[in-house]
Amino acid sequence: MFLLTVHLLALGLAVVASPVQQVLSASPSNDQDQGWIDPRLNGGRFLDYTSRRFGEPLNVIISAHSDPYIMTDAGLHDYAKSIGFSEECLGLHYGHIHRADLGDGDGRKPELYLARQYYFPIWGTCWESLAGGNHFRAWKQNGTEANSGAWFLGASKEEHSGKRHKIVPNGYNLGRDWLVAKAIAGGRWKDMAWQAEVEWREDLLDSGKKGVNHGIPQDGRVAVLTVSRQ
């Protein structure tokens, strides 16, 4: 095979990569300079775990190159408020806790934060719980084997309580895109203002509905946000 390849190159003919070479070129990359580490490098994945078989896409990453305050727990809560989210209604959690393996050595760890769309002052997220809307779950990549400090978010749009908050058709894409649009537009909370730049990645999450909760297809795109203080 080697002699044949050399002969073809000598004739100026292109050599097409074998299927094995093509798979290797699409394997996880260990680029820590990007402000996050690919969970797949250490057995993680870009679907969380809602059950043994199914999960929801981790379709937004907030890079650790973002404003340092946002990378803290309190900072993420304040940033979420600046782009139209807030804590759950009355501080009470509805539904079961999702888990995610970020490949950081912590295994499948529970979500740290569930934020819901904030429709209006006072009781704003209570309305989302009743009428449905956008929300996201958040996990931090801070284990001993991959301590990037990045936030991994699972964003989606859900139905109203009468439909038990099932994800709407195309809800994973819609929820992600709504969050990203708000982040790019920029927002303010109290005396702090932020604005994000986005990099779209299509090599991290398989498109389709295989293994996806509710059997809802998603396009496989992951938005990587770098959020700066204004």
C-alpha positions as CSV (number, residue, x, y, z in Angstrom):
1,M,0.0,0.0,0.0
2,F,2.9,2.3,0.9
3,L,4.6,1.8,-2.5
4,L,1.3,2.3,-4.3
5,T,0.7,5.6,-2.5
6,V,4.2,6.8,-3.3
7,H,3.7,5.8,-7.0
8,L,0.4,7.7,-7.2
9,L,2.0,10.8,-5.6
10,A,4.8,10.7,-8.1
11,L,2.2,10.7,-10.9
12,G,0.6,13.8,-9.3
13,L,-2.6,11.9,-8.4
14,A,-4.6,12.7,-5.2
15,V,-4.7,10.0,-2.6
16,V,-8.1,9.7,-0.9
17,A,-8.0,9.0,2.9
18,S,-9.2,5.6,4.0
19,P,-12.3,5.4,6.1
20,V,-10.1,4.8,9.2
21,Q,-8.2,8.0,8.5
22,Q,-11.4,9.9,8.1
23,V,-12.7,8.7,11.4
24,L,-9.5,9.6,13.1
25,S,-9.7,13.2,11.7
26,A,-13.1,13.6,13.3
27,S,-12.0,12.3,16.8
28,P,-12.0,14.5,19.9
29,S,-9.3,17.1,19.9
30,N,-7.3,18.1,23.0
31,D,-7.2,21.8,22.6
32,Q,-7.3,23.3,26.1
33,D,-6.5,26.8,24.8
34,Q,-10.1,27.0,23.6
35,G,-11.3,27.6,27.2
36,W,-13.0,24.2,27.5
37,I,-12.0,20.5,27.2
38,D,-13.9,18.0,24.9
39,P,-15.7,15.7,27.3
40,R,-15.3,12.8,24.9
41,L,-11.6,12.7,25.6
42,N,-12.2,11.0,28.9
43,G,-15.4,9.0,28.3
44,G,-17.9,11.9,28.6
45,R,-20.5,12.9,26.0
46,F,-22.6,15.9,24.7
47,L,-25.9,14.3,25.9
48,D,-26.8,14.5,29.5
49,Y,-28.5,11.6,31.3
50,T,-32.3,11.8,31.9
51,S,-32.4,8.0,32.1
52,R,-30.1,5.0,31.4
53,R,-30.8,5.2,27.7
54,F,-31.7,8.8,26.8
55,G,-30.4,12.3,27.3
56,E,-30.7,15.9,26.2
57,P,-28.1,17.7,24.2
58,L,-25.4,19.9,25.9
59,N,-25.8,22.4,23.1
60,V,-24.1,25.6,24.6
61,I,-20.7,26.0,26.1
62,I,-19.6,29.2,28.0
63,S,-15.8,29.2,27.4
64,A,-13.5,29.9,30.4
65,H,-12.1,32.7,28.4
66,S,-15.3,34.6,29.3
67,D,-15.5,37.3,32.0
68,P,-14.2,35.7,35.2
69,Y,-17.2,36.6,37.2
70,I,-19.5,34.6,34.9
71,M,-17.4,31.5,35.6
72,T,-18.5,31.6,39.2
73,D,-21.8,30.1,40.4
74,A,-23.1,33.6,41.5
75,G,-21.9,35.1,38.2
76,L,-23.7,32.6,36.1
77,H,-27.0,33.4,38.0
78,D,-26.5,37.1,37.4
79,Y,-25.5,36.6,33.7
80,A,-28.6,34.4,33.2
81,K,-30.8,37.3,34.5
82,S,-29.2,39.7,32.0
83,I,-30.3,37.5,29.1
84,G,-33.9,36.8,30.2
85,F,-33.6,33.8,32.6
86,S,-33.9,33.5,36.4
87,E,-34.2,30.9,39.2
88,E,-37.1,28.6,39.3
89,C,-40.5,29.6,40.6
90,L,-40.3,30.3,44.4
91,G,-36.9,28.6,44.4
92,L,-38.6,25.2,44.1
93,H,-37.3,22.6,41.6
94,Y,-39.9,20.9,39.3
95,G,-39.1,17.6,37.6
96,H,-36.1,15.3,38.2
97,I,-32.5,16.2,38.3
98,H,-30.5,15.6,35.1
99,R,-26.9,14.3,35.2
100,A,-24.0,14.9,32.8
101,D,-20.5,13.4,32.3
102,L,-18.2,16.2,31.2
103,G,-15.2,13.9,31.1
104,D,-13.6,15.7,34.0
105,G,-13.2,12.8,36.4
106,D,-16.4,13.4,38.3
107,G,-18.5,10.9,36.3
108,R,-22.2,11.6,36.0
109,K,-22.8,14.6,38.2
110,P,-26.1,16.4,38.8
111,E,-27.0,19.8,37.3
112,L,-25.9,22.8,39.3
113,Y,-28.5,25.2,38.1
114,L,-31.8,25.2,36.3
115,A,-32.8,28.5,34.9
116,R,-36.2,29.4,33.3
117,Q,-37.3,32.1,31.0
118,Y,-38.2,35.3,33.0
119,Y,-41.3,36.8,31.5
120,F,-41.9,39.7,33.8
121,P,-40.9,41.1,37.2
122,I,-42.1,39.1,40.2
123,W,-43.4,35.6,39.5
124,G,-41.8,35.7,36.1
125,T,-40.4,32.2,36.1
126,C,-43.7,30.9,37.7
127,W,-45.4,31.9,34.4
128,E,-42.8,29.8,32.5
129,S,-43.6,26.9,34.7
130,L,-47.3,27.2,33.8
131,A,-47.2,28.4,30.2
132,G,-43.9,26.8,29.0
133,G,-40.9,28.6,27.4
134,N,-37.2,28.5,27.4
135,H,-34.9,27.1,30.0
136,F,-31.4,25.6,30.5
137,R,-29.5,23.4,32.8
138,A,-25.9,24.0,33.7
139,W,-22.9,21.9,34.7
140,K,-19.3,23.0,35.4
141,Q,-16.3,21.3,34.1
142,N,-14.1,21.4,37.2
143,G,-13.1,17.8,38.0
144,T,-9.5,16.7,38.7
145,E,-9.0,15.3,35.2
146,A,-10.4,18.3,33.2
147,N,-10.6,21.4,35.2
148,S,-11.3,24.0,32.5
149,G,-13.9,25.8,34.6
150,A,-16.2,26.1,31.5
151,W,-20.0,25.9,31.8
152,F,-21.8,23.3,29.7
153,L,-25.5,24.1,29.2
154,G,-28.4,22.1,27.9
155,A,-30.9,24.6,26.5
156,S,-34.4,23.8,25.2
157,K,-38.0,25.0,24.9
158,E,-40.7,23.2,26.7
159,E,-44.5,22.9,26.6
160,H,-46.8,24.2,29.4
161,S,-47.5,22.3,32.6
162,G,-50.6,20.7,31.1
163,K,-48.3,18.8,28.8
164,R,-45.9,18.0,31.7
165,H,-43.2,20.3,30.3
166,K,-42.4,18.0,27.4
167,I,-40.0,19.5,25.0
168,V,-41.7,21.2,22.0
169,P,-41.1,19.9,18.5
170,N,-37.6,21.2,17.5
171,G,-37.3,22.4,21.0
172,Y,-33.6,21.7,21.5
173,N,-32.6,23.8,18.5
174,L,-35.2,26.5,19.4
175,G,-34.0,26.8,23.0
176,R,-30.4,27.0,22.1
177,D,-31.0,29.5,19.4
178,W,-33.1,31.7,21.7
179,L,-30.3,31.7,24.3
180,V,-27.6,32.5,21.8
181,A,-29.5,35.3,20.2
182,K,-30.0,36.9,23.6
183,A,-26.3,36.5,24.5
184,I,-25.2,38.0,21.2
185,A,-27.6,41.0,21.6
186,G,-26.1,41.5,25.1
187,G,-27.8,42.3,28.4
188,R,-27.5,44.1,31.7
189,W,-28.2,43.1,35.3
190,K,-27.8,45.7,38.0
191,D,-24.6,47.5,37.2
192,M,-23.1,44.8,35.0
193,A,-23.4,44.4,31.2
194,W,-22.2,41.6,29.0
195,Q,-22.1,40.7,25.4
196,A,-21.1,37.4,23.7
197,E,-19.4,36.2,20.6
198,V,-20.3,32.8,19.3
199,E,-18.5,30.0,17.5
200,W,-20.6,27.3,16.0
201,R,-19.3,23.7,16.2
202,E,-20.7,20.8,14.2
203,D,-18.2,18.2,15.2
204,L,-19.1,17.5,18.8
205,L,-22.7,16.2,18.8
206,D,-24.3,13.8,16.4
207,S,-27.3,15.2,14.7
208,G,-30.6,13.3,14.7
209,K,-32.7,11.7,17.5
210,K,-30.7,8.7,18.4
211,G,-30.4,8.5,22.2
212,V,-32.2,11.9,22.5
213,N,-34.9,12.3,25.1
214,H,-38.5,12.4,23.8
215,G,-37.2,11.2,20.4
216,I,-36.9,14.8,19.2
217,P,-34.3,15.3,16.4
218,Q,-31.7,18.1,16.9
219,D,-29.3,19.5,14.3
220,G,-26.0,18.6,16.2
221,R,-24.8,22.2,16.4
222,V,-23.1,23.4,19.6
223,A,-22.7,27.1,20.3
224,V,-19.5,28.1,22.1
225,L,-19.9,31.5,23.8
226,T,-17.2,33.8,24.9
227,V,-18.8,36.5,27.1
228,S,-17.1,39.8,27.7
229,R,-17.9,42.5,30.2
230,Q,-19.0,45.8,28.6
